[in-house]
Amino acid sequence: MLREQVSRNLWTDPARTRYFLLPDDPRLPPGEFVLRTVTGRELRVEEGAAAAFEVSEAEAREWVKAEFGEMLDGVRAGVERFVEKLKQGPGGGAEETVNPHTEETDEPVVEPHESRP
């Protein structure tokens, strides 16, 4: 059975000694326990509720490594597509089609209306 992938973020306590992988939209009860992300987001939640999401430092490092790897894969794929387009030259390798009604322009052709008898 496939498990649904939930997007998560890494949070730490202010001392950066405890690590938590919370869903993007954490719905934890408010409290005095402070959590922060590396981007500066801050939550104040009940410590007991956050404990369910706590991970070890090693797990946190592996998560960051995997996230960074996915990001690099996306960048690499984008660069490869860009390089391939450069290799194809102008027009991106697509066959150029010429409209026989328009001598090398993309202007629309207005056909005369036929008159009915």
MOPAC internal coordinates of N, CA, C and O (Angstrom, degrees):
PM7 1SCF
backbone

  N    0.0000 0     0.00 0     0.00 0    0    0    0
  C    1.4381 1     0.00 0     0.00 0    1    0    0
  C    1.5348 1   108.77 1     0.00 0    2    1    0
  O    1.2310 1   120.09 1   -47.12 1    3    2    1
  N    1.3267 1   117.44 1   132.88 1    3    2    1
  C    1.4524 1   121.73 1  -179.57 1    5    3    2
  C    1.5168 1   110.51 1   -83.02 1    6    5    3
  O    1.2310 1   120.99 1   -43.34 1    7    6    5
  N    1.3113 1   115.72 1   136.66 1    7    6    5
  C    1.4581 1   120.80 1   175.37 1    9    7    6
  C    1.5166 1   108.77 1   -94.28 1   10    9    7
  O    1.2310 1   120.68 1   -39.95 1   11   10    9
  N    1.3079 1   116.30 1   140.05 1   11   10    9
  C    1.4546 1   121.30 1   178.89 1   13   11   10
  C    1.5201 1   109.14 1   -69.72 1   14   13   11
  O    1.2310 1   120.68 1   -47.74 1   15   14   13
  N    1.3289 1   116.31 1   132.26 1   15   14   13
  C    1.4554 1   121.21 1   177.50 1   17   15   14
  C    1.5203 1   109.47 1   -75.95 1   18   17   15
  O    1.2310 1   120.68 1   -55.87 1   19   18   17
  N    1.3145 1   116.31 1   124.13 1   19   18   17
  C    1.4595 1   121.24 1   177.93 1   21   19   18
  C    1.5179 1   107.56 1  -107.04 1   22   21   19
  O    1.2310 1   120.79 1   -51.96 1   23   22   21
  N    1.3127 1   116.09 1   128.04 1   23   22   21
  C    1.4524 1   120.55 1   178.55 1   25   23   22
  C    1.5279 1   108.39 1   -70.99 1   26   25   23
  O    1.2310 1   121.32 1   -48.87 1   27   26   25
  N    1.3131 1   115.07 1   131.13 1   27   26   25
  C    1.4590 1   119.68 1  -177.15 1   29   27   26
  C    1.5193 1   110.60 1  -130.41 1   30   29   27
  O    1.2310 1   121.49 1   -16.61 1   31   30   29
  N    1.3286 1   114.75 1   163.39 1   31   30   29
  C    1.4603 1   122.52 1   176.00 1   33   31   30
  C    1.5103 1   108.84 1  -128.54 1   34   33   31
  O    1.2310 1   121.59 1   -29.59 1   35   34   33
  N    1.3232 1   114.56 1   150.41 1   35   34   33
  C    1.4640 1   120.36 1   177.78 1   37   35   34
  C    1.5196 1   109.45 1   -89.61 1   38   37   35
  O    1.2310 1   120.97 1   -51.46 1   39   38   37
  N    1.3132 1   115.74 1   128.54 1   39   38   37
  C    1.4652 1   123.59 1   178.36 1   41   39   38
  C    1.5193 1   108.08 1  -122.21 1   42   41   39
  O    1.2310 1   120.41 1   -27.74 1   43   42   41
  N    1.3337 1   116.81 1   152.26 1   43   42   41
  C    1.4673 1   121.17 1   175.69 1   45   43   42
  C    1.5180 1   109.14 1  -134.92 1   46   45   43
  O    1.2310 1   122.03 1   -15.37 1   47   46   45
  N    1.3294 1   113.73 1   164.63 1   47   46   45
  C    1.4645 1   117.74 1   171.55 1   49   47   46
  C    1.5350 1   106.62 1   -77.57 1   50   49   47
  O    1.2310 1   119.42 1   -13.65 1   51   50   49
  N    1.3354 1   118.72 1   166.35 1   51   50   49
  C    1.4788 1   120.21 1  -177.45 1   53   51   50
  C    1.5351 1   114.14 1   -56.85 1   54   53   51
  O    1.2310 1   119.96 1   149.01 1   55   54   53
  N    1.3209 1   117.67 1   -30.99 1   55   54   53
  C    1.4732 1   120.53 1   179.14 1   57   55   54
  C    1.5286 1   111.95 1   -80.49 1   58   57   55
  O    1.2310 1   120.61 1   171.81 1   59   58   57
  N    1.3107 1   116.43 1    -8.19 1   59   58   57
  C    1.4588 1   123.04 1  -177.29 1   61   59   58
  C    1.5257 1   112.66 1    57.96 1   62   61   59
  O    1.2310 1   121.48 1  -137.38 1   63   62   61
  N    1.3053 1   114.78 1    42.62 1   63   62   61
  C    1.4600 1   120.42 1   177.58 1   65   63   62
  C    1.5229 1   111.72 1  -112.41 1   66   65   63
  O    1.2310 1   120.52 1   167.65 1   67   66   65
  N    1.3268 1   116.61 1   -12.35 1   67   66   65
  C    1.4679 1   121.97 1   178.00 1   69   67   66
  C    1.5281 1   107.94 1  -127.02 1   70   69   67
  O    1.2310 1   121.03 1   -35.83 1   71   70   69
  N    1.3250 1   115.64 1   144.17 1   71   70   69
  C    1.4575 1   121.90 1  -173.32 1   73   71   70
  C    1.5288 1   110.12 1  -127.00 1   74   73   71
  O    1.2310 1   121.04 1   -37.67 1   75   74   73
  N    1.3397 1   115.61 1   142.33 1   75   74   73
  C    1.4523 1   121.53 1  -176.01 1   77   75   74
  C    1.5245 1   108.78 1  -139.79 1   78   77   75
  O    1.2310 1   120.49 1   -46.66 1   79   78   77
  N    1.3301 1   116.66 1   133.34 1   79   78   77
  C    1.4625 1   121.62 1   174.77 1   81   79   78
  C    1.5203 1   106.91 1  -105.76 1   82   81   79
  O    1.2310 1   121.41 1   -78.22 1   83   82   81
  N    1.3264 1   114.90 1   101.78 1   83   82   81
  C    1.4564 1   121.12 1  -177.25 1   85   83   82
  C    1.5246 1   110.79 1  -103.97 1   86   85   83
  O    1.2310 1   120.33 1   -31.12 1   87   86   85
  N    1.3401 1   116.97 1   148.88 1   87   86   85
  C    1.4631 1   119.38 1   173.91 1   89   87   86
  C    1.5276 1   109.77 1   -59.95 1   90   89   87
  O    1.2310 1   120.84 1   -20.34 1   91   90   89
  N    1.3352 1   116.00 1   159.66 1   91   90   89
  C    1.4662 1   120.61 1  -179.34 1   93   91   90
  C    1.5241 1   112.56 1   -53.86 1   94   93   91
  O    1.2310 1   120.04 1   143.15 1   95   94   93
  N    1.3044 1   117.53 1   -36.85 1   95   94   93
  C    1.4579 1   121.24 1  -179.02 1   97   95   94
  C    1.5332 1   108.44 1  -118.17 1   98   97   95
  O    1.2310 1   120.66 1  -105.92 1   99   98   97
  N    1.3439 1   116.34 1    74.08 1   99   98   97
  C    1.4678 1   118.00 1  -176.15 1  101   99   98
  C    1.5234 1   111.60 1   -66.96 1  102  101   99
  O    1.2310 1   121.24 1   -44.67 1  103  102  101
  N    1.2988 1   115.24 1   135.33 1  103  102  101
  C    1.4580 1   120.84 1   178.46 1  105  103  102
  C    1.5206 1   107.64 1  -116.90 1  106  105  103
  O    1.2310 1   121.57 1  -104.67 1  107  106  105
  N    1.3174 1   114.61 1    75.33 1  107  106  105
  C    1.4597 1   120.90 1  -179.63 1  109  107  106
  C    1.5244 1   109.17 1  -106.71 1  110  109  107
  O    1.2310 1   120.44 1   -31.55 1  111  110  109
  N    1.3381 1   116.75 1   148.45 1  111  110  109
  C    1.4621 1   118.65 1   178.86 1  113  111  110
  C    1.5296 1   110.97 1   -62.95 1  114  113  111
  O    1.2310 1   119.98 1   -39.72 1  115  114  113
  N    1.3184 1   117.65 1   140.28 1  115  114  113
  C    1.4618 1   120.47 1   178.95 1  117  115  114
  C    1.5268 1   111.19 1   -63.64 1  118  117  115
  O    1.2310 1   121.39 1   -30.01 1  119  118  117
  N    1.3237 1   114.95 1   149.99 1  119  118  117
  C    1.4577 1   120.59 1   179.51 1  121  119  118
  C    1.5123 1   110.66 1  -168.62 1  122  121  119
  O    1.2310 1   120.94 1    18.52 1  123  122  121
  N    1.3262 1   115.80 1  -161.48 1  123  122  121
  C    1.4696 1   121.84 1  -176.36 1  125  123  122
  C    1.5224 1   113.71 1   -99.12 1  126  125  123
  O    1.2310 1   119.79 1   172.84 1  127  126  125
  N    1.3348 1   118.00 1    -7.16 1  127  126  125
  C    1.4616 1   121.34 1  -178.28 1  129  127  126
  C    1.5305 1   109.12 1   -79.07 1  130  129  127
  O    1.2310 1   120.73 1   -59.12 1  131  130  129
  N    1.3314 1   116.21 1   120.88 1  131  130  129
  C    1.4673 1   121.58 1  -175.68 1  133  131  130
  C    1.5263 1   110.45 1   -94.52 1  134  133  131
  O    1.2310 1   121.57 1   -47.38 1  135  134  133
  N    1.3441 1   114.60 1   132.62 1  135  134  133
  C    1.4666 1   122.39 1   174.54 1  137  135  134
  C    1.5159 1   107.86 1  -125.54 1  138  137  135
  O    1.2310 1   121.09 1   -34.95 1  139  138  137
  N    1.3350 1   115.52 1   145.05 1  139  138  137
  C    1.4728 1   120.64 1   179.44 1  141  139  138
  C    1.5186 1   110.33 1  -137.47 1  142  141  139
  O    1.2310 1   121.97 1   -27.92 1  143  142  141
  N    1.3350 1   113.83 1   152.08 1  143  142  141
  C    1.4742 1   120.03 1   172.11 1  145  143  142
  C    1.5199 1   108.31 1  -101.71 1  146  145  143
  O    1.2310 1   120.94 1   -10.44 1  147  146  145
  N    1.3295 1   115.80 1   169.56 1  147  146  145
  C    1.4609 1   119.11 1   178.13 1  149  147  146
  C    1.5253 1   111.86 1   -68.28 1  150  149  147
  O    1.2310 1   120.43 1   161.73 1  151  150  149
  N    1.3270 1   116.79 1   -18.27 1  151  150  149
  C    1.4596 1   120.33 1   179.58 1  153  151  150
  C    1.5285 1   112.41 1   -90.44 1  154  153  151
  O    1.2310 1   120.35 1  -178.70 1  155  154  153
  N    1.3385 1   116.93 1     1.30 1  155  154  153
  C    1.4567 1   120.15 1   175.05 1  157  155  154
  C    1.5168 1   116.39 1    98.79 1  158  157  155
  O    1.2310 1   119.94 1   177.99 1  159  158  157
  N    1.3247 1   117.71 1    -2.01 1  159  158  157
  C    1.4636 1   118.83 1   175.92 1  161  159  158
  C    1.5248 1   109.07 1   -65.22 1  162  161  159
  O    1.2310 1   120.86 1   -33.88 1  163  162  161
  N    1.3037 1   115.97 1   146.12 1  163  162  161
  C    1.4666 1   120.13 1  -178.81 1  165  163  162
  C    1.5253 1   110.16 1  -135.03 1  166  165  163
  O    1.2310 1   121.41 1   -40.23 1  167  166  165
  N    1.3225 1   114.90 1   139.77 1  167  166  165
  C    1.4616 1   122.32 1   174.96 1  169  167  166
  C    1.5144 1   108.55 1  -127.67 1  170  169  167
  O    1.2310 1   120.47 1   -34.14 1  171  170  169
  N    1.3147 1   116.71 1   145.86 1  171  170  169
  C    1.4613 1   122.53 1   171.35 1  173  171  170
  C    1.5208 1   105.86 1  -119.08 1  174  173  171
  O    1.2310 1   121.33 1   -68.84 1  175  174  173
  N    1.3334 1   115.07 1   111.16 1  175  174  173
  C    1.4675 1   121.07 1  -172.96 1  177  175  174
  C    1.5215 1   110.69 1  -132.52 1  178  177  175
  O    1.2310 1   121.38 1    -9.14 1  179  178  177
  N    1.3454 1   114.96 1   170.86 1  179  178  177
  C    1.4629 1   119.85 1   173.68 1  181  179  178
  C    1.5299 1   107.36 1   -72.42 1  182  181  179
  O    1.2310 1   120.43 1   -49.22 1  183  182  181
  N    1.3064 1   116.79 1   130.78 1  183  182  181
  C    1.4623 1   121.06 1  -176.97 1  185  183  182
  C    1.5241 1   111.67 1   -59.49 1  186  185  183
  O    1.2310 1   120.25 1   139.49 1  187  186  185
  N    1.3147 1   117.13 1   -40.51 1  187  186  185
  C    1.4641 1   120.55 1  -179.44 1  189  187  186
  C    1.5166 1   112.90 1   -62.45 1  190  189  187
  O    1.2310 1   120.47 1   143.20 1  191  190  189
  N    1.3115 1   116.71 1   -36.80 1  191  190  189
  C    1.4625 1   120.42 1   179.00 1  193  191  190
  C    1.5310 1   110.83 1   -69.79 1  194  193  191
  O    1.2310 1   120.26 1   143.84 1  195  194  193
  N    1.3141 1   117.12 1   -36.16 1  195  194  193
  C    1.4662 1   121.20 1   179.53 1  197  195  194
  C    1.5243 1   111.02 1   -71.40 1  198  197  195
  O    1.2310 1   120.06 1   151.72 1  199  198  197
  N    1.3204 1   117.48 1   -28.28 1  199  198  197
  C    1.4680 1   121.68 1  -176.56 1  201  199  198
  C    1.5286 1   112.22 1   -57.59 1  202  201  199
  O    1.2310 1   119.89 1   150.31 1  203  202  201
  N    1.3135 1   117.82 1   -29.69 1  203  202  201
  C    1.4661 1   120.84 1   179.55 1  205  203  202
  C    1.5250 1   111.85 1   -64.32 1  206  205  203
  O    1.2310 1   120.05 1   160.54 1  207  206  205
  N    1.3323 1   117.50 1   -19.46 1  207  206  205
  C    1.4628 1   122.44 1  -177.69 1  209  207  206
  C    1.5269 1   112.59 1  -106.66 1  210  209  207
  O    1.2310 1   120.37 1  -175.20 1  211  210  209
  N    1.3258 1   116.90 1     4.80 1  211  210  209
  C    1.4641 1   120.39 1  -176.20 1  213  211  210
  C    1.5255 1   110.91 1   -72.09 1  214  213  211
  O    1.2310 1   121.20 1   -40.32 1  215  214  213
  N    1.3362 1   115.32 1   139.68 1  215  214  213
  C    1.4621 1   122.55 1   177.43 1  217  215  214
  C    1.5267 1   108.17 1  -129.55 1  218  217  215
  O    1.2310 1   120.73 1   -17.76 1  219  218  217
  N    1.3073 1   116.21 1   162.24 1  219  218  217
  C    1.4676 1   120.51 1   178.29 1  221  219  218
  C    1.5268 1   109.73 1   -74.21 1  222  221  219
  O    1.2310 1   121.10 1   -13.17 1  223  222  221
  N    1.3200 1   115.50 1   166.83 1  223  222  221
  C    1.4671 1   119.69 1   176.60 1  225  223  222
  C    1.5233 1   110.48 1   -61.26 1  226  225  223
  O    1.2310 1   120.32 1   140.58 1  227  226  225
  N    1.3286 1   116.99 1   -39.42 1  227  226  225
  C    1.4652 1   120.60 1   179.54 1  229  227  226
  C    1.5330 1   110.81 1   -63.44 1  230  229  227
  O    1.2310 1   120.16 1   138.30 1  231  230  229
  N    1.3297 1   117.29 1   -41.70 1  231  230  229
  C    1.4681 1   120.82 1   178.18 1  233  231  230
  C    1.5300 1   110.61 1   -65.31 1  234  233  231
  O    1.2310 1   120.76 1   141.07 1  235  234  233
  N    1.3200 1   116.15 1   -38.93 1  235  234  233
  C    1.4638 1   120.60 1   178.39 1  237  235  234
  C    1.5303 1   110.08 1   -63.29 1  238  237  235
  O    1.2310 1   120.45 1   136.89 1  239  238  237
  N    1.3243 1   116.75 1   -43.11 1  239  238  237
  C    1.4667 1   120.42 1   179.10 1  241  239  238
  C    1.5304 1   111.12 1   -63.73 1  242  241  239
  O    1.2310 1   120.13 1   137.97 1  243  242  241
  N    1.3187 1   117.36 1   -42.03 1  243  242  241
  C    1.4671 1   121.27 1   178.76 1  245  243  242
  C    1.5166 1   110.92 1   -63.77 1  246  245  243
  O    1.2310 1   120.47 1   140.73 1  247  246  245
  N    1.3428 1   116.70 1   -39.27 1  247  246  245
  C    1.4607 1   120.67 1   178.65 1  249  247  246
  C    1.5268 1   110.14 1   -63.02 1  250  249  247
  O    1.2310 1   120.39 1   133.42 1  251  250  249
  N    1.3359 1   116.86 1   -46.58 1  251  250  249
  C    1.4638 1   121.15 1   179.53 1  253  251  250
  C    1.5321 1   109.74 1   -61.33 1  254  253  251
  O    1.2310 1   120.56 1   136.44 1  255  254  253
  N    1.3157 1   116.54 1   -43.56 1  255  254  253
  C    1.4616 1   121.09 1   179.70 1  257  255  254
  C    1.5291 1   110.76 1   -60.84 1  258  257  255
  O    1.2310 1   119.91 1   136.73 1  259  258  257
  N    1.3193 1   117.77 1   -43.27 1  259  258  257
  C    1.4681 1   121.64 1   179.22 1  261  259  258
  C    1.5311 1   110.99 1   -66.13 1  262  261  259
  O    1.2310 1   120.30 1   137.13 1  263  262  261
  N    1.3295 1   117.03 1   -42.87 1  263  262  261
  C    1.4681 1   120.76 1   179.16 1  265  263  262
  C    1.5292 1   110.55 1   -62.78 1  266  265  263
  O    1.2310 1   120.60 1   137.09 1  267  266  265
  N    1.3165 1   116.45 1   -42.91 1  267  266  265
  C    1.4565 1   121.27 1   179.37 1  269  267  266
  C    1.5315 1   109.68 1   -64.03 1  270  269  267
  O    1.2310 1   120.55 1   139.76 1  271  270  269
  N    1.3326 1   116.56 1   -40.24 1  271  270  269
  C    1.4616 1   120.97 1   178.51 1  273  271  270
  C    1.5168 1   111.80 1   -62.12 1  274  273  271
  O    1.2310 1   120.01 1   137.55 1  275  274  273
  N    1.3464 1   117.58 1   -42.45 1  275  274  273
  C    1.4566 1   121.08 1   177.92 1  277  275  274
  C    1.5251 1   110.93 1   -63.32 1  278  277  275
  O    1.2310 1   121.11 1   139.06 1  279  278  277
  N    1.3204 1   115.48 1   -40.94 1  279  278  277
  C    1.4573 1   119.60 1   179.52 1  281  279  278
  C    1.5343 1   109.69 1   -62.78 1  282  281  279
  O    1.2310 1   120.54 1   135.22 1  283  282  281
  N    1.3237 1   116.57 1   -44.78 1  283  282  281
  C    1.4648 1   120.41 1   179.77 1  285  283  282
  C    1.5247 1   111.68 1   -64.27 1  286  285  283
  O    1.2310 1   120.22 1   142.73 1  287  286  285
  N    1.3393 1   117.19 1   -37.27 1  287  286  285
  C    1.4649 1   120.25 1   177.56 1  289  287  286
  C    1.5194 1   110.47 1   -61.02 1  290  289  287
  O    1.2310 1   120.37 1   138.02 1  291  290  289
  N    1.3373 1   116.90 1   -41.98 1  291  290  289
  C    1.4613 1   120.79 1   178.32 1  293  291  290
  C    1.5130 1   112.24 1   -64.12 1  294  293  291
  O    1.2310 1   120.87 1   136.93 1  295  294  293
  N    1.3197 1   115.94 1   -43.07 1  295  294  293
  C    1.4690 1   120.44 1   178.48 1  297  295  294
  C    1.5255 1   109.90 1   -64.56 1  298  297  295
  O    1.2310 1   120.69 1   135.85 1  299  298  297
  N    1.3159 1   116.29 1   -44.15 1  299  298  297
  C    1.4701 1   120.97 1  -179.62 1  301  299  298
  C    1.5274 1   110.63 1   -59.77 1  302  301  299
  O    1.2310 1   120.15 1   136.00 1  303  302  301
  N    1.3281 1   117.31 1   -44.00 1  303  302  301
  C    1.4697 1   120.87 1   179.90 1  305  303  302
  C    1.5294 1   110.47 1   -62.88 1  306  305  303
  O    1.2310 1   120.25 1   139.24 1  307  306  305
  N    1.3179 1   117.12 1   -40.76 1  307  306  305
  C    1.4638 1   120.97 1   178.54 1  309  307  306
  C    1.5164 1   111.94 1   -63.93 1  310  309  307
  O    1.2310 1   120.62 1   137.83 1  311  310  309
  N    1.3138 1   116.41 1   -42.17 1  311  310  309
  C    1.4695 1   120.68 1   178.99 1  313  311  310
  C    1.5287 1   109.78 1   -65.75 1  314  313  311
  O    1.2310 1   120.24 1   139.06 1  315  314  313
  N    1.3265 1   117.16 1   -40.94 1  315  314  313
  C    1.4649 1   119.69 1   179.44 1  317  315  314
  C    1.5242 1   111.47 1   -63.03 1  318  317  315
  O    1.2310 1   119.86 1   140.00 1  319  318  317
  N    1.3445 1   117.87 1   -40.00 1  319  318  317
  C    1.4673 1   120.59 1   177.18 1  321  319  318
  C    1.5254 1   110.32 1   -64.33 1  322  321  319
  O    1.2310 1   120.33 1   138.59 1  323  322  321
  N    1.3263 1   116.97 1   -41.41 1  323  322  321
  C    1.4597 1   121.69 1   179.78 1  325  323  322
  C    1.5304 1   110.79 1   -62.71 1  326  325  323
  O    1.2310 1   120.41 1   133.87 1  327  326  325
  N    1.3210 1   116.82 1   -46.13 1  327  326  325
  C    1.4689 1   121.22 1   179.91 1  329  327  326
  C    1.5206 1   110.07 1   -63.09 1  330  329  327
  O    1.2310 1   120.08 1   140.40 1  331  330  329
  N    1.3277 1   117.45 1   -39.60 1  331  330  329
  C    1.4599 1   120.69 1   178.95 1  333  331  330
  C    1.5308 1   110.83 1   -62.78 1  334  333  331
  O    1.2310 1   120.14 1   139.70 1  335  334  333
  N    1.3318 1   117.33 1   -40.30 1  335  334  333
  C    1.4682 1   120.40 1   177.28 1  337  335  334
  C    1.5257 1   110.85 1   -65.29 1  338  337  335
  O    1.2310 1   120.46 1   141.43 1  339  338  337
  N    1.3301 1   116.72 1   -38.57 1  339  338  337
  C    1.4651 1   119.51 1   177.31 1  341  339  338
  C    1.5217 1   111.04 1   -62.96 1  342  341  339
  O    1.2310 1   120.39 1   140.21 1  343  342  341
  N    1.3265 1   116.85 1   -39.79 1  343  342  341
  C    1.4632 1   120.76 1   179.77 1  345  343  342
  C    1.5243 1   111.30 1   -65.29 1  346  345  343
  O    1.2310 1   120.52 1   147.76 1  347  346  345
  N    1.3252 1   116.61 1   -32.24 1  347  346  345
  C    1.4629 1   120.94 1  -178.35 1  349  347  346
  C    1.5227 1   111.85 1   -75.18 1  350  349  347
  O    1.2310 1   120.02 1   160.48 1  351  350  349
  N    1.3108 1   117.56 1   -19.52 1  351  350  349
  C    1.4580 1   121.10 1   178.44 1  353  351  350
  C    1.5160 1   112.46 1    81.84 1  354  353  351
  O    1.2310 1   120.88 1     8.60 1  355  354  353
  N    1.3332 1   115.92 1  -171.40 1  355  354  353
  C    1.4681 1   120.46 1  -179.25 1  357  355  354
  C    1.5231 1   111.18 1   -56.88 1  358  357  355
  O    1.2310 1   121.30 1   -39.01 1  359  358  357
  N    1.3087 1   115.11 1   140.99 1  359  358  357
  C    1.4641 1   119.72 1  -179.61 1  361  359  358
  C    1.5067 1   112.39 1    89.76 1  362  361  359
  O    1.2310 1   119.96 1   173.13 1  363  362  361
  N    1.3132 1   117.69 1    -6.87 1  363  362  361
  C    1.4638 1   121.25 1   176.47 1  365  363  362
  C    1.5067 1   114.66 1    65.19 1  366  365  363
  O    1.2310 1   119.97 1  -158.42 1  367  366  365
  N    1.3365 1   117.67 1    21.58 1  367  366  365
  C    1.4546 1   120.03 1   177.85 1  369  367  366
  C    1.5126 1   113.16 1    83.06 1  370  369  367
  O    1.2310 1   119.84 1   177.19 1  371  370  369
  N    1.3046 1   117.91 1    -2.81 1  371  370  369
  C    1.4571 1   120.41 1   179.21 1  373  371  370
  C    1.5193 1   108.58 1   -75.30 1  374  373  371
  O    1.2310 1   121.07 1   -35.68 1  375  374  373
  N    1.3143 1   115.56 1   144.32 1  375  374  373
  C    1.4576 1   118.79 1   178.13 1  377  375  374
  C    1.5216 1   108.99 1   -69.29 1  378  377  375
  O    1.2310 1   121.44 1   -44.69 1  379  378  377
  N    1.3160 1   114.85 1   135.31 1  379  378  377
  C    1.4570 1   118.74 1   178.05 1  381  379  378
  C    1.5169 1   108.26 1   -82.03 1  382  381  379
  O    1.2310 1   120.95 1   -46.76 1  383  382  381
  N    1.3017 1   115.79 1   133.24 1  383  382  381
  C    1.4475 1   119.40 1   177.24 1  385  383  382
  C    1.5156 1   107.95 1  -111.73 1  386  385  383
  O    1.2310 1   121.40 1   -40.26 1  387  386  385
  N    1.3060 1   114.92 1   139.74 1  387  386  385
  C    1.4546 1   120.14 1   179.91 1  389  387  386
  C    1.5124 1   107.53 1  -111.08 1  390  389  387
  O    1.2310 1   121.27 1   -52.34 1  391  390  389
  N    1.3175 1   115.18 1   127.66 1  391  390  389
  C    1.4466 1   120.35 1   177.02 1  393  391  390
  C    1.5266 1   106.82 1   -78.32 1  394  393  391
  O    1.2310 1   119.34 1   -60.29 1  395  394  393
  N    1.3247 1   118.86 1   119.71 1  395  394  393
  C    1.4638 1   120.05 1  -176.13 1  397  395  394
  C    1.5226 1   112.60 1   -66.12 1  398  397  395
  O    1.2310 1   120.00 1   164.31 1  399  398  397
  N    1.3130 1   117.61 1   -15.69 1  399  398  397
  C    1.4619 1   121.24 1  -179.18 1  401  399  398
  C    1.5170 1   112.37 1   -88.86 1  402  401  399
  O    1.2310 1   119.37 1   172.57 1  403  402  401
  N    1.2973 1   118.81 1    -7.43 1  403  402  401
  C    1.4675 1   120.18 1  -172.43 1  405  403  402
  C    1.4903 1   113.98 1  -129.35 1  406  405  403
  O    1.2310 1   111.49 1  -125.62 1  407  406  405
  N    1.1104 1   133.63 1    54.38 1  407  406  405
  C    1.4489 1   133.48 1   176.20 1  409  407  406
  C    1.5305 1   115.50 1    -0.51 1  410  409  407
  O    1.2310 1   118.53 1  -103.93 1  411  410  409
  N    1.2862 1   120.41 1    76.07 1  411  410  409
  C    1.4595 1   126.50 1   173.97 1  413  411  410
  C    1.5225 1   115.43 1    62.85 1  414  413  411
  O    1.2310 1   119.18 1  -158.31 1  415  414  413
  N    1.2945 1   119.18 1    21.69 1  415  414  413
  C    1.4570 1   119.77 1   173.41 1  417  415  414
  C    1.5167 1   108.30 1  -122.79 1  418  417  415
  O    1.2310 1   120.70 1   -18.54 1  419  418  417
  N    1.2710 1   116.26 1   161.46 1  419  418  417
  C    1.4572 1   120.93 1   177.32 1  421  419  418
  C    1.5224 1   111.05 1   -99.11 1  422  421  419
  O    1.2310 1   120.78 1  -164.11 1  423  422  421
  N    1.3297 1   116.11 1    15.89 1  423  422  421
  C    1.4547 1   120.84 1   178.85 1  425  423  422
  C    1.5243 1   108.30 1   -66.53 1  426  425  423
  O    1.2310 1   119.66 1   -38.52 1  427  426  425
  N    1.3291 1   118.25 1   141.48 1  427  426  425
  C    1.4658 1   119.07 1   177.80 1  429  427  426
  C    1.5194 1   110.77 1   -68.62 1  430  429  427
  O    1.2310 1   121.41 1   -33.99 1  431  430  429
  N    1.2871 1   114.90 1   146.01 1  431  430  429
  C    1.4500 1   120.81 1   179.28 1  433  431  430
  C    1.5201 1   107.88 1   -97.74 1  434  433  431
  O    1.2310 1   120.81 1   -48.73 1  435  434  433
  N    1.3185 1   116.06 1   131.27 1  435  434  433
  C    1.4498 1   120.67 1   177.13 1  437  435  434
  C    1.5197 1   107.22 1  -100.76 1  438  437  435
  O    1.2310 1   121.06 1   -66.12 1  439  438  437
  N    1.3107 1   115.58 1   113.88 1  439  438  437
  C    1.4457 1   121.01 1  -179.71 1  441  439  438
  C    1.5195 1   108.87 1   -84.42 1  442  441  439
  O    1.2310 1   119.80 1   -37.61 1  443  442  441
  N    1.3274 1   117.99 1   142.39 1  443  442  441
  C    1.4644 1   119.58 1   176.84 1  445  443  442
  C    1.5278 1   109.88 1   -67.60 1  446  445  443
  O    1.2310 1   121.07 1   -35.49 1  447  446  445
  N    1.3244 1   115.55 1   144.51 1  447  446  445
  C    1.4548 1   120.56 1   177.69 1  449  447  446
  C    1.5316 1   109.29 1   -78.64 1  450  449  447
  O    1.2310 1   121.80 1   -40.23 1  451  450  449
  N    1.2855 1   114.15 1   139.77 1  451  450  449
  C    1.4597 1   117.34 1   176.84 1  453  451  450
  C    1.5305 1   108.04 1   -80.64 1  454  453  451
  O    1.2310 1   120.71 1   -40.67 1  455  454  453
  N    1.2831 1   116.24 1   139.33 1  455  454  453
  C    1.4628 1   118.69 1   176.69 1  457  455  454
  C    1.5082 1   108.84 1   -90.44 1  458  457  455
  O    1.2310 1   121.63 1   -39.86 1  459  458  457
  N    1.2956 1   114.49 1   140.14 1  459  458  457
  C    1.4729 1   119.05 1  -179.41 1  461  459  458
  C    1.5332 1   109.06 1   -95.79 1  462  461  459
  O    1.2310 1   121.08 1   -38.13 1  463  462  461
  N    1.3239 1   115.54 1   141.87 1  463  462  461
  C    1.4822 1   119.08 1  -179.67 1  465  463  462
  C    1.5068 1   112.19 1   -71.51 1  466  465  463
  O    1.2310 1   120.10 1   180.00 1  467  466  465

